[in-house]
Amino acid sequence: MGVPLGARPPLTQAAQAVITDREQRGLALPGSGPDARQAGSVFLNPVITPVQEAAVRRAGGPVHRDRSGPQRTSAGWLLEQCGYRPGTRIGPGVYCSATRTLTLTTRDDATAASFTSALRQLATEVFLRRTASDFVRSPFVRA
C-alpha cells in the first residue's frame, strides 16, 4: 500500500488494498460462476512428526512451524497428493474451487448432507491413503 508503519490510511484505500491482494492470490469471491458460493477452506494444516516431516520434504511438500511450535504441512497439498485438483467434483453439488483445491464450493444441487459427506470423504482419504512415500497417517478432520 505504500503507507508508513503505524499510519492510518483512509478506509477505502485499505479496503481496496485488501481486495487487490486477495484477488492476486486467488482468494477473492467471484461475483458469479462456479466459485461464487464458497464454503471456505475447512481443513486445518495437520501437525506432523519429524519422520513425516522428512518424508514430506523428500516428496517436495511444504512444511512450516506453527506459532505454538509444532511442524505442520499443507492440507491442500495433502488433498492434491490424494488426486484432488482445482475443479474436482467431490459429491453432489460439492467441488474443489476452480483455483484452489483446499477451498470447497457448492452448486445448486448441494445439500448439507452432500457437503458433510464430501468433508468425510476428503478427510478419510487423507487419513487412509498413505501419500508421498507412506508418510501421513494422521487425520486433519475427524470423520
DSSP file with accessible surface (Angstrom, degrees, kcal/mol):
  #  RESIDUE AA STRUCTURE BP1 BP2  ACC     N-H-->O    O-->H-N    N-H-->O    O-->H-N    TCO  KAPPA ALPHA  PHI   PSI    X-CA   Y-CA   Z-CA
    1    1 A M              0   0  116      0, 0.0    16,-0.0     0, 0.0    13,-0.0   0.000 360.0 360.0 360.0 -19.7    0.0    0.0    0.0
    2    2 A G        +     0   0   84      1,-0.3     0, 0.0     0, 0.0     0, 0.0   0.803 360.0 137.9  73.9  28.5    2.9    2.3    0.4
    3    3 A V        -     0   0   46      4,-0.1    -1,-0.3     6,-0.0     3,-0.1  -0.907  57.8-111.1-108.9 134.2    1.8    3.5    3.8
    4    4 A P    >   -     0   0   97      0, 0.0     3,-2.3     0, 0.0    -1,-0.0  -0.283  44.8 -89.2 -62.1 146.8    4.3    4.0    6.7
    5    5 A L  T 3  S+     0   0  186      1,-0.3     3,-0.1     3,-0.0     0, 0.0  -0.311 115.9  21.2 -55.2 131.8    4.0    1.6    9.6
    6    6 A G  T 3  S+     0   0   73      1,-0.3    -1,-0.3    -3,-0.1     2,-0.1   0.243  95.0 125.3  91.2 -13.0    1.6    3.0   12.2
    7    7 A A    <   -     0   0   49     -3,-2.3    -1,-0.3     1,-0.1    -4,-0.1  -0.363  58.5-133.3 -75.4 160.0   -0.1    5.3    9.7
    8    8 A R        -     0   0  235     -3,-0.1     3,-0.1    -2,-0.1    -1,-0.1  -0.861  21.7-161.7-117.0  96.4   -3.9    5.2    9.3
    9    9 A P        -     0   0   38      0, 0.0     5,-0.0     0, 0.0    -6,-0.0  -0.307  38.6 -81.4 -71.0 160.8   -4.8    5.1    5.6
   10   10 A P     >  -     0   0   75      0, 0.0     4,-2.4     0, 0.0     3,-0.4  -0.315  41.5-117.4 -58.7 145.1   -8.3    6.0    4.6
   11   11 A L  H  > S+     0   0  147      1,-0.2     4,-3.0     2,-0.2     5,-0.2   0.885 113.9  53.9 -54.1 -44.0  -10.7    3.1    4.9
   12   12 A T  H  > S+     0   0  118      1,-0.2     4,-2.2     2,-0.2    -1,-0.2   0.902 109.7  48.1 -61.8 -37.8  -11.5    3.0    1.2
   13   13 A Q  H  > S+     0   0   83     -3,-0.4     4,-2.1     2,-0.2    -1,-0.2   0.924 113.7  46.4 -67.9 -43.8   -7.7    2.7    0.4
   14   14 A A  H  X S+     0   0   27     -4,-2.4     4,-2.1     2,-0.2    -2,-0.2   0.929 112.8  49.8 -64.6 -43.8   -7.2    0.0    3.0
   15   15 A A  H  X S+     0   0   45     -4,-3.0     4,-2.5    -5,-0.2    -2,-0.2   0.922 110.9  49.4 -62.4 -43.5  -10.2   -2.0    1.8
   16   16 A Q  H  X S+     0   0  105     -4,-2.2     4,-2.8    -5,-0.2    -1,-0.2   0.897 108.6  53.4 -64.7 -37.3   -9.1   -1.7   -1.9
   17   17 A A  H  X S+     0   0   31     -4,-2.1     4,-2.4     2,-0.2    -1,-0.2   0.915 110.0  47.7 -64.0 -40.8   -5.6   -2.9   -1.0
   18   18 A V  H  X S+     0   0   86     -4,-2.1     4,-2.7     2,-0.2     5,-0.2   0.936 112.7  48.5 -65.1 -45.5   -7.0   -6.0    0.8
   19   19 A I  H  X S+     0   0   77     -4,-2.5     4,-2.6     2,-0.2    -2,-0.2   0.937 112.1  48.9 -60.9 -45.1   -9.3   -6.8   -2.1
   20   20 A T  H  X S+     0   0   49     -4,-2.8     4,-2.5     2,-0.2    -1,-0.2   0.933 111.7  49.2 -61.3 -44.8   -6.5   -6.4   -4.6
   21   21 A D  H  X S+     0   0   68     -4,-2.4     4,-1.6     1,-0.2    -2,-0.2   0.935 112.2  47.7 -60.6 -46.4   -4.2   -8.7   -2.6
   22   22 A R  H  <>S+     0   0  106     -4,-2.7     5,-3.2     1,-0.2     6,-0.8   0.896 111.5  50.7 -63.9 -39.3   -6.9  -11.3   -2.3
   23   23 A E  H ><5S+     0   0  116     -4,-2.6     3,-1.4     4,-0.2    -1,-0.2   0.924 108.8  51.5 -63.4 -43.3   -7.6  -11.2   -6.0
   24   24 A Q  H 3<5S+     0   0  151     -4,-2.5    -1,-0.2     1,-0.3    -2,-0.2   0.811 112.6  46.1 -64.8 -29.3   -3.9  -11.6   -6.8
   25   25 A R  T 3<5S-     0   0  141     -4,-1.6    -1,-0.3    -5,-0.2    -2,-0.2   0.348 116.3-111.9 -95.4   6.9   -3.7  -14.6   -4.6
   26   26 A G  T < 5S+     0   0   28     -3,-1.4    -3,-0.2    -4,-0.3    -2,-0.1   0.769  87.0 115.1  71.2  26.4   -6.9  -16.3   -5.9
   27   27 A L      < +     0   0   25     -5,-3.2    -4,-0.2    -6,-0.2     2,-0.2   0.452  41.3 104.7-107.7  -2.7   -8.7  -15.8   -2.6
   28   28 A A  S    S-     0   0   30     -6,-0.8    -9,-0.0    -8,-0.1    -8,-0.0  -0.552  74.2-116.8 -82.8 144.0  -11.5  -13.3   -3.7
   29   29 A L        -     0   0  115     -2,-0.2     7,-0.1     2,-0.0     2,-0.1  -0.680  30.3-130.4 -76.2 125.2  -15.0  -14.5   -4.1
   30   30 A P        -     0   0   53      0, 0.0     3,-0.1     0, 0.0    -1,-0.0  -0.417  12.2-125.4 -72.2 154.7  -16.1  -14.0   -7.7
   31   31 A G  S    S-     0   0   87     -2,-0.1     2,-0.3     1,-0.1    -2,-0.0   0.770  87.3  -1.7 -71.0 -25.1  -19.4  -12.3   -8.3
   32   32 A S  S    S+     0   0   97      5,-0.0     3,-0.3     3,-0.0    -1,-0.1  -0.925  91.6  67.8-153.7 174.9  -20.7  -15.1  -10.4
   33   33 A G  S >  S-     0   0   49     -2,-0.3     3,-1.7     1,-0.2     4,-0.3  -0.374  95.7 -44.7  98.8-177.1  -19.7  -18.5  -11.8
   34   34 A P  T 3  S+     0   0   72      0, 0.0     3,-0.4     0, 0.0    -1,-0.2   0.727 134.0  49.7 -66.4 -21.1  -19.0  -21.9  -10.2
   35   35 A D  T 3  S+     0   0   12     -3,-0.3     3,-0.2     1,-0.2    -2,-0.1   0.364  80.5  96.7 -97.9   7.2  -16.8  -20.5   -7.4
   36   36 A A  S <  S+     0   0   32     -3,-1.7     2,-0.8     1,-0.2    -1,-0.2   0.787  81.2  54.9 -68.4 -25.8  -19.3  -17.8   -6.3
   37   37 A R  S    S+     0   0  111     -3,-0.4    69,-2.8    69,-0.3     2,-0.4  -0.738  76.8 175.2-110.4  83.6  -20.7  -20.0   -3.5
   38   38 A Q  E     -A  105   0A  55     -2,-0.8    67,-0.3    67,-0.2     3,-0.1  -0.719  28.1-165.0 -92.2 138.5  -17.6  -20.9   -1.5
   39   39 A A  E     -     0   0A  44     65,-3.4    66,-0.2    -2,-0.4    -1,-0.1   0.504  49.6-125.6 -93.6  -8.8  -17.9  -22.9    1.7
   40   40 A G  E     -A  104   0A  25     64,-1.0    64,-2.0     2,-0.0     2,-0.9  -0.281  36.6 -46.4  99.2 177.1  -14.3  -22.0    2.6
   41   41 A S  E     +A  103   0A  59     62,-0.2    62,-0.2     1,-0.1    61,-0.1  -0.824  59.5 175.3 -87.2 106.4  -11.1  -23.7    3.4
   42   42 A V        +     0   0   54     -2,-0.9     2,-0.4    60,-0.6    -1,-0.1   0.387  44.3  83.1-103.3   3.3  -12.4  -26.1    6.0
   43   43 A F        -     0   0   13     59,-0.2     2,-0.3    98,-0.0    32,-0.1  -0.858  67.6-133.0-112.4 146.0   -9.3  -28.2    6.8
   44   44 A L        -     0   0  125     96,-0.7    -2,-0.1    -2,-0.4     3,-0.0  -0.649  30.3-107.2 -87.6 148.4   -6.5  -27.5    9.3
   45   45 A N        -     0   0   54     -2,-0.3    29,-0.2    29,-0.1     2,-0.1  -0.653  49.4-122.9 -71.7 120.4   -2.9  -28.0    8.3
   46   46 A P        -     0   0    8      0, 0.0    27,-1.7     0, 0.0     2,-0.2  -0.357  11.8-114.2 -76.4 148.3   -2.0  -31.1   10.3
   47   47 A V  B     -D   72   0B  68     25,-0.2     2,-0.3    -2,-0.1    25,-0.3  -0.533  37.9-159.6 -69.3 139.1    0.7  -31.4   12.8
   48   48 A I        -     0   0   10     23,-2.4    23,-0.4    -2,-0.2    88,-0.1  -0.912  13.3-119.9-125.9 153.7    3.4  -33.9   11.6
   49   49 A T     >  -     0   0   68     -2,-0.3     4,-3.0     1,-0.1     5,-0.2  -0.377  36.4-102.2 -80.0 166.9    6.1  -35.9   13.3
   50   50 A P  H  > S+     0   0  105      0, 0.0     4,-2.1     0, 0.0     5,-0.1   0.881 124.9  51.3 -58.5 -37.4    9.8  -35.5   12.5
   51   51 A V  H  > S+     0   0  114      2,-0.2     4,-1.9     1,-0.2     5,-0.1   0.932 112.1  46.1 -65.4 -43.8    9.7  -38.7   10.4
   52   52 A Q  H  > S+     0   0   22      1,-0.2     4,-2.9     2,-0.2     5,-0.2   0.903 109.0  56.3 -64.5 -39.2    6.7  -37.4    8.5
   53   53 A E  H  X S+     0   0   40     -4,-3.0     4,-2.6     1,-0.2     5,-0.2   0.931 106.8  48.9 -57.7 -46.6    8.4  -34.0    8.1
   54   54 A A  H  X S+     0   0   43     -4,-2.1     4,-2.4     1,-0.2    -1,-0.2   0.917 112.9  47.7 -61.1 -41.1   11.4  -35.7    6.4
   55   55 A A  H  X S+     0   0    4     -4,-1.9     4,-1.8     2,-0.2    -2,-0.2   0.897 110.6  51.1 -68.1 -39.6    9.1  -37.6    4.1
   56   56 A V  H  <>S+     0   0    0     -4,-2.9     5,-3.0     1,-0.2     4,-0.3   0.945 111.6  47.8 -61.7 -46.2    7.1  -34.5    3.2
   57   57 A R  H ><5S+     0   0  126     -4,-2.6     3,-1.6     1,-0.2    -2,-0.2   0.918 109.5  52.6 -62.3 -42.3   10.3  -32.6    2.3
   58   58 A R  H 3<5S+     0   0  175     -4,-2.4    -1,-0.2     1,-0.3    -2,-0.2   0.854 109.0  51.2 -60.1 -34.7   11.6  -35.6    0.2
   59   59 A A  T 3<5S-     0   0   43     -4,-1.8    -1,-0.3    73,-0.2    -2,-0.2   0.438 121.9-109.5 -82.3   0.1    8.3  -35.5   -1.7
   60   60 A G  T < 5 +     0   0   63     -3,-1.6    -3,-0.2    -4,-0.3    -2,-0.1   0.656  69.8 146.8  82.4  15.2    8.7  -31.8   -2.3
   61   61 A G      < -     0   0    9     -5,-3.0    -1,-0.2    -6,-0.2     2,-0.2  -0.428  51.3 -99.3 -85.7 161.9    5.9  -30.9    0.1
   62   62 A P        -     0   0   58      0, 0.0    12,-0.7     0, 0.0     2,-0.4  -0.542  35.0-176.6 -83.0 142.5    5.6  -27.8    2.2
   63   63 A V  E     +E   73   0B  24     -2,-0.2     2,-0.3    10,-0.2    10,-0.2  -0.997   7.3 168.3-134.6 136.5    6.5  -27.8    5.9
   64   64 A H  E     -E   72   0B  80      8,-2.4     8,-3.1    -2,-0.4     2,-0.5  -0.977  33.7-114.4-144.5 158.8    6.1  -24.9    8.3
   65   65 A R  E     -E   71   0B 156     -2,-0.3     6,-0.2     6,-0.2     2,-0.1  -0.834  29.9-132.0 -96.5 129.2    6.3  -24.3   12.1
   66   66 A D    >   -     0   0   46      4,-2.9     3,-2.0    -2,-0.5    -1,-0.0  -0.358  25.7-109.7 -70.4 156.8    3.1  -23.2   13.8
   67   67 A R  T 3  S+     0   0  254      1,-0.3    -1,-0.1     2,-0.1    -2,-0.0   0.834 121.4  55.1 -57.2 -33.1    3.2  -20.3   16.2
   68   68 A S  T 3  S-     0   0   94      2,-0.1    -1,-0.3     1,-0.0    -2,-0.0   0.519 124.5-103.2 -81.8  -4.1    2.6  -22.7   19.0
   69   69 A G  S <  S+     0   0   27     -3,-2.0    -2,-0.1     1,-0.3    -1,-0.0  -0.091  77.3 117.6 120.2 -39.6    5.6  -24.7   17.9
   70   70 A P        -     0   0   40      0, 0.0    -4,-2.9     0, 0.0    -1,-0.3  -0.333  63.8-113.1 -72.2 152.1    4.7  -28.0   16.1
   71   71 A Q  E     - E   0  65B  29    -23,-0.4   -23,-2.4    -6,-0.2     2,-0.3  -0.566  39.5-175.3 -76.5 142.7    5.6  -28.6   12.5
   72   72 A R  E     -DE  47  64B  50     -8,-3.1    -8,-2.4   -25,-0.3     2,-0.3  -0.923  15.4-149.0-134.5 161.1    2.7  -28.7   10.0
   73   73 A T  E     - E   0  63B   0    -27,-1.7     2,-0.4    -2,-0.3   -10,-0.2  -0.801  38.9 -81.7-123.6 171.8    2.2  -29.5    6.4
   74   74 A S     >  -     0   0   31    -12,-0.7     4,-2.2    -2,-0.3     5,-0.1  -0.580  22.4-155.5 -80.5 125.5   -0.4  -28.1    4.0
   75   75 A A  H  > S+     0   0    0     -2,-0.4     4,-2.3     1,-0.2     5,-0.2   0.894  99.1  53.8 -63.4 -38.6   -3.8  -29.7    4.0
   76   76 A G  H  > S+     0   0    9      1,-0.2     4,-2.2     2,-0.2    -1,-0.2   0.917 107.2  50.3 -62.4 -41.3   -4.3  -28.5    0.4
   77   77 A W  H  > S+     0   0   30      1,-0.2     4,-2.0     2,-0.2    -1,-0.2   0.914 109.2  52.0 -63.2 -41.7   -1.0  -30.3   -0.6
   78   78 A L  H  X S+     0   0    0     -4,-2.2     4,-1.0     1,-0.2    -1,-0.2   0.920 108.2  51.0 -61.4 -43.1   -2.2  -33.5    1.1
   79   79 A L  H ><>S+     0   0    1     -4,-2.3     5,-2.0     1,-0.2     3,-0.7   0.909 109.2  51.1 -60.8 -40.5   -5.5  -33.3   -0.8
   80   80 A E  H ><5S+     0   0   67     -4,-2.2     3,-1.6     1,-0.2    -1,-0.2   0.864 103.7  57.7 -66.7 -32.2   -3.6  -33.0   -4.1
   81   81 A Q  H 3<5S+     0   0   68     -4,-2.0    -1,-0.2     1,-0.3    -2,-0.2   0.765 102.9  55.9 -67.2 -22.1   -1.5  -36.0   -3.2
   82   82 A C  T <<5S-     0   0    5     -4,-1.0    -1,-0.3    -3,-0.7    -2,-0.2   0.382 129.7 -97.2 -88.8   2.5   -4.7  -37.9   -3.0
   83   83 A G  T < 5S+     0   0   48     -3,-1.6     2,-0.2     1,-0.3    -3,-0.2   0.433  78.3 137.0 100.8  -1.4   -5.6  -36.9   -6.6
   84   84 A Y      < +     0   0   15     -5,-2.0    -1,-0.3    38,-0.1    17,-0.1  -0.591  26.0 176.2 -79.9 144.2   -7.8  -33.9   -6.0
   85   85 A R    >   -     0   0  126     -2,-0.2     3,-2.3    16,-0.1    11,-0.3  -0.915  43.7 -67.5-138.4 164.0   -7.3  -30.8   -8.2
   86   86 A P  T 3  S+     0   0   55      0, 0.0    12,-0.3     0, 0.0    11,-0.2  -0.285 123.3  22.0 -52.9 134.5   -9.0  -27.5   -8.6
   87   87 A G  T 3  S+     0   0   36     10,-1.5    11,-0.2     9,-0.6     2,-0.1   0.352  86.0 149.4  87.5  -3.9  -12.4  -28.0  -10.1
   88   88 A T    <   -     0   0   40     -3,-2.3     8,-2.6     9,-0.3     2,-0.5  -0.405  47.3-128.9 -65.9 132.4  -12.7  -31.7   -8.9
   89   89 A R  E     +B   95   0A 137      6,-0.2     6,-0.3     1,-0.2    -1,-0.1  -0.701  28.9 176.6 -78.6 127.5  -16.3  -32.8   -8.2
   90   90 A I  E     -     0   0A   9      4,-2.9     5,-0.2    -2,-0.5    -1,-0.2   0.774  61.0 -30.0-101.6 -36.7  -16.3  -34.4   -4.7
   91   91 A G  E >  S-B   94   0A   8      3,-1.8     3,-2.2    30,-0.0    -1,-0.4  -0.939  99.2 -31.9-165.5-178.0  -20.0  -35.1   -4.4
   92   92 A P  T 3  S-     0   0   67      0, 0.0    19,-0.5     0, 0.0    26,-0.1  -0.289 130.0 -13.7 -53.9 111.7  -23.5  -33.9   -5.4
   93   93 A G  T 3  S+     0   0    0     17,-0.2    14,-2.0    -2,-0.2     2,-0.5   0.487 112.5 110.5  76.5   4.0  -23.1  -30.1   -5.7
   94   94 A V  E <   +BC  91 106A   0     -3,-2.2    -4,-2.9    12,-0.2    -3,-1.8  -0.957  39.1 161.9-119.8 125.6  -19.7  -30.0   -3.9
   95   95 A Y  E     -BC  89 105A  41     10,-2.3    10,-3.1    -2,-0.5     2,-0.3  -0.926  43.4-105.6-135.0 157.7  -16.5  -29.2   -5.8
   96   96 A C  E     - C   0 104A   0     -8,-2.6    -9,-0.6    -2,-0.3     8,-0.2  -0.628  59.6 -91.9 -72.9 144.1  -12.9  -28.1   -5.1
   97   97 A S        -     0   0    0      6,-3.2   -10,-1.5     3,-0.9    -9,-0.3  -0.169  30.2-116.5 -53.6 153.5  -12.7  -24.4   -6.2
   98   98 A A  S    S+     0   0   55    -12,-0.3    -1,-0.1     1,-0.2     3,-0.1   0.705 114.8  31.6 -66.4 -17.5  -11.6  -23.8   -9.8
   99   99 A T  S    S+     0   0   83      1,-0.3     2,-0.4   -73,-0.1    -1,-0.2   0.678 123.6  35.5-113.6 -23.8   -8.5  -22.1   -8.4
  100  100 A R    >   -     0   0   86      3,-0.2    -3,-0.9     1,-0.1     3,-0.7  -0.970  56.4-152.9-140.2 124.7   -7.7  -23.8   -5.1
  101  101 A T  T 3  S+     0   0    3     -2,-0.4    -4,-0.2     1,-0.2    -1,-0.1   0.875  97.1  56.6 -59.5 -39.1   -8.1  -27.5   -4.1
  102  102 A L  T 3  S+     0   0   21     -6,-0.1   -60,-0.6   -61,-0.1     2,-0.5   0.768  91.2  80.1 -70.0 -25.4   -8.5  -26.7   -0.4
  103  103 A T  E <  S-A   41   0A   5     -3,-0.7    -6,-3.2   -62,-0.2     2,-0.3  -0.719  71.6-149.7 -88.9 126.2  -11.4  -24.3   -0.9
  104  104 A L  E     -AC  40  96A   0    -64,-2.0   -65,-3.4    -2,-0.5   -64,-1.0  -0.752  11.5-167.2 -97.2 142.0  -14.8  -26.1   -1.3
  105  105 A T  E     -AC  38  95A   0    -10,-3.1   -10,-2.3    -2,-0.3     2,-0.3  -0.868   7.9-143.8-123.3 157.0  -17.6  -24.6   -3.4
  106  106 A T  E     - C   0  94A  29    -69,-2.8   -69,-0.3    -2,-0.3     2,-0.2  -0.910   9.8-163.8-121.8 152.6  -21.2  -25.6   -3.6
  107  107 A R    >   -     0   0   73    -14,-2.0     3,-2.3    -2,-0.3   -72,-0.0  -0.650  46.3 -75.9-123.3-177.6  -23.6  -25.5   -6.6
  108  108 A D  T 3  S+     0   0  149      1,-0.3    -2,-0.0    -2,-0.2     0, 0.0   0.774 126.4  51.2 -55.7 -33.3  -27.4  -25.7   -6.9
  109  109 A D  T 3  S+     0   0   92      2,-0.0    -1,-0.3     5,-0.0     2,-0.1   0.388  84.2 117.3 -90.4   9.8  -27.7  -29.4   -6.1
  110  110 A A    <   -     0   0   24     -3,-2.3     2,-0.3   -17,-0.3   -17,-0.2  -0.464  40.3-177.3 -74.9 145.6  -25.6  -29.3   -2.9
  111  111 A T     >  -     0   0   82    -19,-0.5     4,-2.5    -2,-0.1     5,-0.2  -0.877  43.1-104.9-131.4 168.1  -27.2  -30.1    0.4
  112  112 A A  H  > S+     0   0   81     -2,-0.3     4,-2.7     1,-0.2     5,-0.2   0.912 123.4  51.8 -59.9 -38.3  -26.0  -30.1    3.9
  113  113 A A  H  > S+     0   0   72      1,-0.2     4,-2.5     2,-0.2    -1,-0.2   0.912 109.7  47.2 -66.6 -41.7  -25.8  -33.9    3.7
  114  114 A S  H  > S+     0   0   11      2,-0.2     4,-2.2     1,-0.2    -1,-0.2   0.882 113.2  49.5 -70.0 -33.9  -23.8  -33.9    0.5
  115  115 A F  H  X S+     0   0   41     -4,-2.5     4,-2.4     2,-0.2    -2,-0.2   0.948 112.3  47.0 -67.4 -45.9  -21.4  -31.3    1.9
  116  116 A T  H  X S+     0   0   58     -4,-2.7     4,-2.3     1,-0.2    -2,-0.2   0.921 112.4  50.6 -60.6 -42.5  -20.9  -33.3    5.1
  117  117 A S  H  X S+     0   0   68     -4,-2.5     4,-2.5     1,-0.2    -1,-0.2   0.899 108.7  51.8 -62.9 -40.5  -20.3  -36.4    3.1
  118  118 A A  H  X S+     0   0    0     -4,-2.2     4,-2.5     2,-0.2     5,-0.2   0.920 109.0  50.5 -63.2 -43.0  -17.7  -34.6    0.9
  119  119 A L  H  X S+     0   0   37     -4,-2.4     4,-2.5     1,-0.2     5,-0.2   0.932 111.8  47.3 -60.2 -44.6  -15.9  -33.5    4.0
  120  120 A R  H  X S+     0   0  141     -4,-2.3     4,-2.7     1,-0.2     5,-0.2   0.902 110.6  52.7 -64.1 -41.2  -15.8  -37.0    5.4
  121  121 A Q  H  X S+     0   0   66     -4,-2.5     4,-2.5     2,-0.2    -2,-0.2   0.945 111.8  45.0 -59.5 -48.7  -14.7  -38.4    2.1
  122  122 A L  H  X S+     0   0    0     -4,-2.5     4,-2.2     2,-0.2     5,-0.2   0.939 115.3  46.8 -62.0 -47.8  -11.7  -36.0    1.9
  123  123 A A  H  X S+     0   0    1     -4,-2.5     4,-2.4    -5,-0.2    -1,-0.2   0.918 113.0  49.6 -62.7 -42.1  -10.7  -36.5    5.5
  124  124 A T  H  X S+     0   0   51     -4,-2.7     4,-3.4    -5,-0.2     5,-0.4   0.922 109.6  51.0 -64.9 -43.0  -10.9  -40.3    5.2
  125  125 A E  H  X S+     0   0   59     -4,-2.5     4,-2.5    -5,-0.2    -1,-0.2   0.913 111.9  46.2 -63.0 -42.2   -8.9  -40.4    2.0
  126  126 A V  H  < S+     0   0    0     -4,-2.2     5,-0.3    -5,-0.2    -1,-0.2   0.912 116.8  46.3 -66.3 -38.1   -6.1  -38.3    3.5
  127  127 A F  H  < S+     0   0   73     -4,-2.4    -2,-0.2    -5,-0.2    -1,-0.2   0.940 122.6  32.7 -67.9 -46.7   -6.2  -40.4    6.7
  128  128 A L  H  < S+     0   0   99     -4,-3.4     2,-0.5    -5,-0.2    -3,-0.2   0.837 102.5  79.3 -82.6 -36.2   -6.3  -43.8    4.9
  129  129 A R  S  < S-     0   0  126     -4,-2.5     2,-1.3    -5,-0.4     7,-0.1  -0.620  73.6-141.9 -80.6 124.9   -4.2  -43.2    1.8
  130  130 A R     >  -     0   0  130     -2,-0.5     4,-0.6     5,-0.1     3,-0.2  -0.706  31.2-173.2 -87.8  96.9   -0.5  -43.3    2.5
  131  131 A T  H  >> +     0   0    7     -2,-1.3     4,-1.9     5,-0.3     5,-0.6  -0.492  51.6  18.4 -93.4 161.2    0.6  -40.5    0.3
  132  132 A A  H  45S-     0   0   21      1,-0.2    -1,-0.2   -51,-0.2     3,-0.2   0.950 141.1 -29.5  47.6  65.3    4.1  -39.3   -0.6
  133  133 A S  H  45S-     0   0   96     -3,-0.2    -1,-0.2     1,-0.2    -2,-0.2   0.890 113.2 -63.8  67.5  41.7    6.1  -42.4    0.4
  134  134 A D  H  <5S+     0   0   99     -4,-0.6    -1,-0.2     1,-0.1    -2,-0.2   0.855  96.8 132.1  59.4  41.6    3.7  -43.6    3.2
  135  135 A F  T  <5 +     0   0   10     -4,-1.9     2,-0.6    -3,-0.2    -3,-0.1   0.776  46.3  68.1 -98.8 -25.2    4.2  -40.6    5.4
  136  136 A V      < +     0   0    1     -5,-0.6    -5,-0.3     1,-0.1    -1,-0.1  -0.854  35.4 140.6-108.5 121.9    0.8  -39.4    6.5
  137  137 A R        +     0   0  100     -2,-0.6    -1,-0.1    -7,-0.1   -10,-0.1   0.230  49.3  97.0-130.5   6.2   -1.5  -41.4    8.8
  138  138 A S        -     0   0   34    -12,-0.1     2,-0.1   -91,-0.1   -10,-0.0  -0.858  68.5-132.2-103.5 131.9   -2.9  -38.6   11.0
  139  139 A P        -     0   0   39      0, 0.0     3,-0.1     0, 0.0   -15,-0.1  -0.436   9.2-159.6 -75.4 153.7   -6.3  -37.1   10.1
  140  140 A F  S    S+     0   0   17      1,-0.3   -96,-0.7   -17,-0.2     2,-0.3   0.446  85.8  31.4-110.5  -1.9   -6.8  -33.4    9.9
  141  141 A V  S    S-     0   0   46    -18,-0.1     2,-0.6   -98,-0.1    -1,-0.3  -0.970  85.0-125.2-145.0 135.0  -10.6  -33.7   10.3
  142  142 A R              0   0  216     -2,-0.3   -18,-0.1    -3,-0.1   -19,-0.1  -0.713 360.0 360.0 -81.8 122.6  -12.3  -36.5   12.3
  143  143 A A              0   0   73     -2,-0.6   -23,-0.0   -23,-0.1    -1,-0.0  -0.391 360.0 360.0 -84.0 360.0  -14.8  -38.2   10.1
